[in-house]
């Protein structure tokens, strides 16, 4: 199978928006060809069409997105009235670029990205920084969606990691985390060992203590409050965990 056409996009700085809007096509002509010499193009589709980007054919459908770099030749073949949300923007070349397919199916991610793009359209040009922030979020989501499909963690592992981060203060258990991830606790443990070289319990303990160290060093929260924030409210257990992980009691970690 041929490798998908990809582009390198810089996302470490917010995009500079030139134009945002909703495009309606296919009512007068069924074919259009154009390029934007200095601007990126993002299209979120609400229709089926053939889109040819620099000679590569893509059969796009609703919930698909294309992200094409400046200078790309884009040819649209419409099938009647066709409506999409679009953004034309520049990027600042700072940091490391993200490699993103120029066309991909966002599937279940599409509705919330469509909402973000709609907010960006509404904000531009009255509040351009808000529009830029919304578009920036969309671009990061598109890049991360592509990375998750190519070399990211197993979906159950990704779900478990997100659930752990959102619930560090709670009474987390491996079976409970596995239920949220949609797999058995034994399978989740095997996935964590294979992909992260640790157990679910080991990852949970490490994240709790990393957050605890941050709060001890950078906040004025009491030691008991920090322990509660990371789900280890028993001070004796918290003290033992810090000594085991850092070789020092919680008080010694304070500046």
C-alpha positions in Angstrom: 0.0 0.0 0.0 1.3 3.4 -0.9 2.3 5.8 1.9 -0.2 8.6 2.4 0.8 12.1 1.2 2.0 14.0 4.3 3.0 17.5 5.2 5.2 18.9 7.9 3.4 21.6 9.9 4.9 23.7 12.7 2.6 23.9 15.8 4.8 25.3 18.6 3.4 28.8 17.9 -0.2 29.8 17.2 -1.2 30.2 13.5 -1.7 33.6 11.9 -5.2 33.5 10.4 -5.7 35.1 7.0 -9.3 33.9 6.5 -11.9 31.6 8.1 -15.3 30.8 6.7 -17.8 28.4 5.3 -17.4 27.7 1.6 -20.3 26.6 -0.6 -19.3 25.1 -4.0 -20.6 22.9 -6.7 -23.6 25.0 -7.6 -22.2 26.7 -10.7 -19.3 24.5 -11.7 -18.4 20.9 -10.7 -14.6 21.4 -10.9 -12.3 24.0 -9.4 -8.5 24.2 -9.3 -6.6 26.7 -7.2 -3.5 27.2 -5.0 -2.6 29.6 -2.2 1.1 30.4 -2.8 1.8 31.6 0.8 -0.9 30.1 2.9 -1.9 26.7 4.4 -5.4 25.4 3.7 -7.6 23.4 6.1 -10.9 22.0 4.9 -13.4 20.1 7.1 -15.9 18.4 4.7 -19.6 17.9 4.9 -19.9 16.2 1.6 -18.4 13.5 -0.7 -16.0 14.7 -3.4 -12.8 13.8 -5.2 -10.0 16.1 -4.1 -6.6 15.9 -6.0 -3.7 17.4 -4.0 -0.5 17.8 -5.9 -1.5 14.9 -8.2 -2.6 12.5 -5.4 -6.3 11.6 -5.4 -8.4 11.5 -2.2 -12.0 10.5 -2.0 -13.2 12.7 0.8 -16.4 12.2 2.8 -18.2 14.0 5.7 -15.9 14.2 8.7 -12.7 14.2 6.6 -10.2 17.0 6.8 -7.5 18.1 4.4 -4.5 20.1 5.5 -2.4 21.3 2.5 0.8 23.4 2.7 1.4 26.6 0.8 1.8 26.3 -2.9 -0.1 23.0 -3.2 -2.3 22.6 -6.3 -5.8 21.5 -5.1 -8.4 20.3 -7.6 -12.0 19.7 -6.4 -14.5 17.6 -8.3 -17.9 18.3 -6.7 -21.1 16.2 -6.8 -23.7 18.9 -6.4 -23.9 21.5 -3.7 -20.9 21.1 -1.4 -20.2 22.9 1.8 -17.1 22.9 4.0 -15.5 24.9 6.8 -12.1 26.3 5.8 -9.2 28.1 7.2 -6.3 29.9 5.4 -3.4 30.6 7.6 0.4 31.0 8.1 2.6 29.2 10.5 5.8 30.3 12.3 8.6 27.8 11.8 9.7 27.3 15.4 10.2 24.0 17.2 9.9 20.6 15.6 7.4 20.1 12.8 4.6 17.6 13.0 4.1 15.2 10.1 0.5 15.0 9.2 -1.4 13.3 6.4 -2.8 15.9 4.0 -6.1 14.0 4.0 -7.6 11.9 6.9 -10.8 10.7 8.4 -11.4 12.3 11.8 -14.4 10.0 12.5 -15.6 10.5 16.1 -13.3 13.5 16.6 -15.0 15.5 13.8 -17.9 17.0 15.8 -15.9 18.7 18.5 -13.4 19.9 15.9 -16.2 21.3 13.8 -17.5 23.1 16.9 -14.1 24.6 17.5 -13.8 25.7 13.8 -17.3 27.2 14.0 -16.2 29.2 17.1 -13.1 30.3 15.1 -15.2 31.5 12.2 -17.5 33.4 14.5 -14.5 35.1 16.3 -12.7 36.2 13.1 -12.1 39.0 12.4 -13.6 40.7 15.5 -11.4 38.8 17.9 -8.5 37.4 15.8 -6.5 36.0 18.7 -9.5 33.9 19.8 -9.9 32.7 16.3 -6.2 31.8 16.2 -6.5 29.9 19.5 -9.4 27.9 18.3 -7.7 27.0 15.1 -4.5 26.1 17.0 -6.5 23.6 19.1 -7.9 22.1 15.9 -4.5 21.8 14.3 -3.0 20.1 17.4 -6.0 17.7 17.5 -5.5 16.8 13.9 -1.8 16.2 14.4 -2.4 14.1 17.5 -5.1 12.1 15.8 -2.7 11.2 13.0 0.1 10.3 15.5 -2.3 8.0 17.5 -3.2 6.1 14.4 0.4 5.7 13.3 2.6 5.1 16.3 0.6 6.1 19.3 -0.3 3.8 22.2 -3.0 1.2 22.0 -6.5 2.9 22.3 -7.1 1.2 25.6 -3.8 2.4 27.0 -4.4 6.0 25.7 -7.9 5.9 27.4 -6.4 4.6 30.6 -3.7 7.2 30.7 -6.1 10.0 30.2 -8.5 8.6 32.9 -5.6 8.3 35.4 -4.5 11.9 34.7 -8.1 13.2 35.2 -8.6 11.2 38.5 -5.3 11.2 40.3 -7.0 12.4 43.5 -9.6 9.6 43.5 -9.5 6.1 44.8 -8.3 4.5 41.5 -8.1 0.7 41.1 -6.8 -1.3 38.1 -10.2 -3.0 37.5 -11.9 0.4 37.6 -9.3 1.9 35.1 -9.7 -1.2 32.9 -13.5 -0.8 32.8 -13.0 2.8 31.6 -10.6 1.6 29.0 -13.0 -1.2 27.8 -10.7 -4.1 28.5 -10.0 -6.6 31.3 -7.6 -5.6 34.0 -5.3 -8.5 33.0 -5.3 -7.3 29.4 -4.6 -3.7 30.4 -1.7 -4.8 32.5 -0.2 -6.8 29.6 -0.7 -3.7 27.3 1.0 -1.4 29.9 4.0 -3.8 30.2 4.3 -4.1 26.4 4.0 -0.4 25.5 5.2 1.4 28.6 7.4 -1.2 30.3 5.6 -0.8 33.6 2.4 -1.9 35.3 -0.8 0.1 35.7 0.0 0.4 39.4 3.6 1.4 38.7 2.5 4.1 36.3 -0.2 5.4 38.7 2.3 5.5 41.6 4.9 7.3 39.5 2.4 10.0 38.3 1.0 10.6 41.7 4.5 11.2 43.1 5.6 13.3 40.2 2.6 15.6 40.8 3.2 15.5 44.5 6.9 16.6 44.0 5.7 19.5 41.8 3.2 20.7 44.4 5.6 20.4 47.3 8.3 22.4 45.4 6.1 25.0 43.8 3.0 25.6 45.9 2.2 26.6 49.5 -0.3 23.7 49.9 0.2 21.9 53.2 1.7 18.4 53.0 -1.6 16.9 53.9 -3.3 18.8 51.1 -0.7 17.7 48.6 -1.2 14.1 49.7 -4.9 14.4 49.3 -4.5 16.0 45.8 -2.6 13.0 44.6 -4.9 10.3 46.0 -2.7 9.3 49.0 -4.5 11.0 51.9 -2.9 8.8 54.6 0.1 10.8 55.7 2.1 7.8 56.9 1.6 6.1 53.5 2.4 9.3 51.7 5.6 9.7 53.7 6.7 6.1 52.9 5.9 6.6 49.2 8.1 9.7 49.0 10.9 8.1 50.9 10.8 5.1 48.5 10.6 7.2 45.4 12.8 10.2 46.3 14.9 9.0 49.2 13.5 11.8 51.3 10.4 12.6 53.3 7.9 15.2 51.9 9.2 18.0 54.1 12.7 17.7 52.6 11.3 18.2 49.1 10.2 21.7 49.9 12.5 24.6 48.9 
